[in-house]
Amino acid sequence: MKEILEGSHAVAEAVRLCRPQVVSAYPITPQTHIVEALASMVADCKLDAEYICVESEFSALSACIGASTAGSRTYSATTSQGLALMYEVCFNAAGMRLPIVMTIANRAMSAPLSIWNDQQDSISLRDSGWIQLYAEDNQEALDLHLLAYRVCEDHDILLPAFVCFDGFILSHTYEPVDMPTQEEVDAYLPAFNPYQRLDAKDPISFGMYATPDYYMEFRYENQRAMLRAKEAIVRYGTLFKEQFGRDYSGLIEGYELEDAEIALVAMGSICGTVKDAIDEMRKDGIKVGLLKIRCFRPFPDEEIAAALAHVKTVAILDKNVSLGSKGAVGLEIKDALYGSSIAVYDYILGLGGRDIRKKDIRAITKLAEQGSGDMFYGLREELL
């Protein structure tokens, strides 16, 4: 059924359809509308779940860990400074192999304080052991929650996941979405079947102390699970396509990429603007295409190398910066294409919510074509 919903409410409806048994969250802009909507659903008996009100984001994810170890499907949401406060607990959730799904309404990190969108918050936790999925629009934001639960709860994976969508640009924007029915979602996402859980009759412990004789093997097992998640995302994305008609069978997605000489690489809502800019540039005879990264962790290095093998130039649009180096996506792409003859340039843009327009995409394409790259694009020189 087609509905016109604010992005946050579309996410909340998706979460409701996934039937979480415990929701624990602390409100923070621009994530607040998601958890407000879920609280109303619980209060109105539209969602049969325990809604835990906590005093901080640290406690929110800690409560999810407790609920997950007890055998409940759990959910949380946060952004920016809230995610930073969860830092320690994010590593705990991944290390304990708990399939928690959490929405990240991407927002810039302070200081200076900013409530507007970039992707620095989730990118900063790229090494924490969480699967990271990025939505281009609100339909994708809705769908990726169903996919995330299906992948995370697979007993060969058992990892938590971020479903990231751009704060305000998507979270507070109304778009038409196809809303599946509860019966359709139940057919796609089985009831939660925990691999193991706390049980007084069969006591076990989670997250125990590990000496150097044991710790490294735990991290290796996390790495193996993350790599297995690639295949699981493809498998359950293909199943999603068969059931709902929308294709999530790939970790990446191309647009006008088949004959492109220049490839723009991006993730998140900027991809919509890039597609519009590409349509205009194509009319002018510029052979440019888009490679959209939907899954940043696990990183689809082999898939990206294959998709970009025929292009001459790659321009990466990074809405984050690994200070002292480049953008995080740029670093990964350059590693994936290492040894090729492709010219690869990284552009940092849109930090703190600065507008990215079609003319900016065209200008970056020209810069890359001319061999000028690895820069902060759009700096206001008068402020420097």
GISUL-V432847 format. One record per residue. N is the residue number from 1. RES is the residue in three letters. D_CENTER is the distance of its C-alpha to the mean C-alpha in Angstrom with 2 decimals. Layout:
N & RES & D_CENTER
N & RES & D_CENTER
This chain:
1 & MET & 25.09
2 & LYS & 24.00
3 & GLU & 23.23
4 & ILE & 22.54
5 & LEU & 20.19
6 & GLU & 18.49
7 & GLY & 14.71
8 & SER & 14.77
9 & HIS & 17.49
10 & ALA & 15.85
11 & VAL & 13.04
12 & ALA & 15.99
13 & GLU & 17.89
14 & ALA & 15.27
15 & VAL & 15.25
16 & ARG & 19.04
17 & LEU & 19.34
18 & CYS & 17.61
19 & ARG & 20.49
20 & PRO & 19.20
21 & GLN & 22.34
22 & VAL & 21.30
23 & VAL & 19.21
24 & SER & 19.37
25 & ALA & 18.02
26 & TYR & 19.45
27 & PRO & 19.29
28 & ILE & 18.05
29 & THR & 17.66
30 & PRO & 15.68
31 & GLN & 14.28
32 & THR & 17.87
33 & HIS & 18.41
34 & ILE & 16.00
35 & VAL & 17.99
36 & GLU & 21.21
37 & ALA & 20.88
38 & LEU & 20.24
39 & ALA & 23.21
40 & SER & 25.33
41 & MET & 24.49
42 & VAL & 25.64
43 & ALA & 28.66
44 & ASP & 29.60
45 & CYS & 29.35
46 & LYS & 26.76
47 & LEU & 24.47
48 & ASP & 26.26
49 & ALA & 24.36
50 & GLU & 25.22
51 & TYR & 23.68
52 & ILE & 24.05
53 & CYS & 24.69
54 & VAL & 24.25
55 & GLU & 25.30
56 & SER & 22.18
57 & GLU & 18.53
58 & PHE & 19.95
59 & SER & 21.93
60 & ALA & 19.23
61 & LEU & 17.22
62 & SER & 20.62
63 & ALA & 21.80
64 & CYS & 18.92
65 & ILE & 19.94
66 & GLY & 23.51
67 & ALA & 22.86
68 & SER & 20.84
69 & THR & 23.65
70 & ALA & 26.09
71 & GLY & 24.59
72 & SER & 22.57
73 & ARG & 19.28
74 & THR & 17.44
75 & TYR & 14.80
76 & SER & 13.95
77 & ALA & 12.14
78 & THR & 12.43
79 & THR & 11.89
80 & SER & 13.51
81 & GLN & 16.81
82 & GLY & 16.07
83 & LEU & 13.25
84 & ALA & 15.80
85 & LEU & 18.38
86 & MET & 16.43
87 & TYR & 16.32
88 & GLU & 19.10
89 & VAL & 18.01
90 & CYS & 14.53
91 & PHE & 16.61
92 & ASN & 19.00
93 & ALA & 16.69
94 & ALA & 15.49
95 & GLY & 19.09
96 & MET & 20.51
97 & ARG & 18.36
98 & LEU & 17.39
99 & PRO & 15.02
100 & ILE & 13.65
101 & VAL & 10.69
102 & MET & 9.51
103 & THR & 8.06
104 & ILE & 7.31
105 & ALA & 9.36
106 & ASN & 9.00
107 & ARG & 12.61
108 & ALA & 14.93
109 & MET & 16.57
110 & SER & 20.34
111 & ALA & 23.11
112 & PRO & 24.12
113 & LEU & 22.53
114 & SER & 20.21
115 & ILE & 18.52
116 & TRP & 17.09
117 & ASN & 13.82
118 & ASP & 12.48
119 & GLN & 9.47
120 & GLN & 11.81
121 & ASP & 10.86
122 & SER & 7.63
123 & ILE & 9.10
124 & SER & 12.22
125 & LEU & 11.13
126 & ARG & 10.14
127 & ASP & 13.47
128 & SER & 13.38
129 & GLY & 12.90
130 & TRP & 9.63
131 & ILE & 7.64
132 & GLN & 4.09
133 & LEU & 2.82
134 & TYR & 3.33
135 & ALA & 6.54
136 & GLU & 9.86
137 & ASP & 11.95
138 & ASN & 12.70
139 & GLN & 13.78
140 & GLU & 10.53
141 & ALA & 8.94
142 & LEU & 11.96
143 & ASP & 12.01
144 & LEU & 8.66
145 & HIS & 9.94
146 & LEU & 13.07
147 & LEU & 11.69
148 & ALA & 9.74
149 & TYR & 13.10
150 & ARG & 15.12
151 & VAL & 13.59
152 & CYS & 13.47
153 & GLU & 17.00
154 & ASP & 18.50
155 & HIS & 21.19
156 & ASP & 20.60
157 & ILE & 17.04
158 & LEU & 17.02
159 & LEU & 13.92
160 & PRO & 11.60
161 & ALA & 7.90
162 & PHE & 5.20
163 & VAL & 4.09
164 & CYS & 3.49
165 & PHE & 6.65
166 & ASP & 9.48
167 & GLY & 12.17
168 & PHE & 15.52
169 & ILE & 14.86
170 & LEU & 13.14
171 & SER & 13.64
172 & HIS & 17.36
173 & THR & 18.04
174 & TYR & 19.89
175 & GLU & 19.21
176 & PRO & 20.74
177 & VAL & 18.73
178 & ASP & 20.14
179 & MET & 20.26
180 & PRO & 21.06
181 & THR & 23.86
182 & GLN & 23.83
183 & GLU & 25.94
184 & GLU & 23.54
185 & VAL & 20.60
186 & ASP & 23.04
187 & ALA & 24.07
188 & TYR & 20.58
189 & LEU & 19.42
190 & PRO & 22.41
191 & ALA & 23.37
192 & PHE & 21.92
193 & ASN & 24.07
194 & PRO & 23.54
195 & TYR & 24.49
196 & GLN & 26.42
197 & ARG & 27.00
198 & LEU & 29.40
199 & ASP & 32.77
200 & ALA & 36.06
201 & LYS & 37.96
202 & ASP & 36.02
203 & PRO & 34.81
204 & ILE & 32.01
205 & SER & 30.03
206 & PHE & 26.37
207 & GLY & 25.24
208 & MET & 28.74
209 & TYR & 30.19
210 & ALA & 30.14
211 & THR & 32.69
212 & PRO & 32.21
213 & ASP & 33.76
214 & TYR & 30.72
215 & TYR & 27.60
216 & MET & 26.73
217 & GLU & 26.74
218 & PHE & 24.15
219 & ARG & 21.71
220 & TYR & 22.75
221 & GLU & 22.04
222 & ASN & 18.48
223 & GLN & 18.14
224 & ARG & 19.82
225 & ALA & 17.60
226 & MET & 14.44
227 & LEU & 16.35
228 & ARG & 17.51
229 & ALA & 14.04
230 & LYS & 14.08
231 & GLU & 17.07
232 & ALA & 15.92
233 & ILE & 12.89
234 & VAL & 15.54
235 & ARG & 18.10
236 & TYR & 16.42
237 & GLY & 14.89
238 & THR & 18.52
239 & LEU & 19.79
240 & PHE & 17.59
241 & LYS & 19.19
242 & GLU & 22.57
243 & GLN & 22.33
244 & PHE & 20.61
245 & GLY & 21.23
246 & ARG & 17.75
247 & ASP & 16.71
248 & TYR & 13.56
249 & SER & 15.78
250 & GLY & 14.20
251 & LEU & 11.29
252 & ILE & 12.46
253 & GLU & 14.54
254 & GLY & 17.67
255 & TYR & 19.54
256 & GLU & 23.20
257 & LEU & 22.55
258 & GLU & 25.47
259 & ASP & 28.19
260 & ALA & 26.31
261 & GLU & 27.87
262 & ILE & 25.20
263 & ALA & 21.47
264 & LEU & 18.92
265 & VAL & 15.48
266 & ALA & 12.52
267 & MET & 8.95
268 & GLY & 8.20
269 & SER & 11.38
270 & ILE & 13.68
271 & CYS & 13.84
272 & GLY & 16.11
273 & THR & 18.43
274 & VAL & 18.53
275 & LYS & 19.64
276 & ASP & 22.35
277 & ALA & 23.50
278 & ILE & 23.73
279 & ASP & 25.88
280 & GLU & 28.22
281 & MET & 28.45
282 & ARG & 29.18
283 & LYS & 32.12
284 & ASP & 33.42
285 & GLY & 33.36
286 & ILE & 30.44
287 & LYS & 28.75
288 & VAL & 25.14
289 & GLY & 21.98
290 & LEU & 18.20
291 & LEU & 15.87
292 & LYS & 12.37
293 & ILE & 9.67
294 & ARG & 7.28
295 & CYS & 6.69
296 & PHE & 7.03
297 & ARG & 8.27
298 & PRO & 10.74
299 & PHE & 11.59
300 & PRO & 13.52
301 & ASP & 16.49
302 & GLU & 19.23
303 & GLU & 17.69
304 & ILE & 17.19
305 & ALA & 20.70
306 & ALA & 22.17
307 & ALA & 20.63
308 & LEU & 21.87
309 & ALA & 25.13
310 & HIS & 27.30
311 & VAL & 26.26
312 & LYS & 28.27
313 & THR & 25.85
314 & VAL & 22.13
315 & ALA & 20.81
316 & ILE & 17.36
317 & LEU & 15.95
318 & ASP & 14.26
319 & LYS & 13.21
320 & ASN & 13.69
321 & VAL & 16.67
322 & SER & 17.62
323 & LEU & 20.96
324 & GLY & 23.91
325 & SER & 22.18
326 & LYS & 19.81
327 & GLY & 16.26
328 & ALA & 13.87
329 & VAL & 12.93
330 & GLY & 16.68
331 & LEU & 17.65
332 & GLU & 15.74
333 & ILE & 17.12
334 & LYS & 20.55
335 & ASP & 20.56
336 & ALA & 19.65
337 & LEU & 22.46
338 & TYR & 24.89
339 & GLY & 28.42
340 & SER & 27.97
341 & SER & 29.97
342 & ILE & 27.05
343 & ALA & 26.98
344 & VAL & 23.54
345 & TYR & 22.96
346 & ASP & 20.22
347 & TYR & 20.12
348 & ILE & 18.68
349 & LEU & 18.52
350 & GLY & 17.47
351 & LEU & 17.37
352 & GLY & 18.17
353 & GLY & 17.60
354 & ARG & 20.33
355 & ASP & 20.74
356 & ILE & 19.86
357 & ARG & 22.41
358 & LYS & 23.57
359 & LYS & 26.38
360 & ASP & 24.09
361 & ILE & 22.37
362 & ARG & 25.92
363 & ALA & 27.10
364 & ILE & 24.41
365 & THR & 25.29
366 & LYS & 28.91
367 & LEU & 28.28
368 & ALA & 26.64
369 & GLU & 29.49
370 & GLN & 31.95
371 & GLY & 30.42
372 & SER & 29.36
373 & GLY & 25.97
374 & ASP & 24.03
375 & MET & 24.40
376 & PHE & 23.17
377 & TYR & 23.56
378 & GLY & 25.20
379 & LEU & 26.73
380 & ARG & 29.52
381 & GLU & 32.34
382 & GLU & 34.59
383 & LEU & 32.46
384 & LEU & 32.62
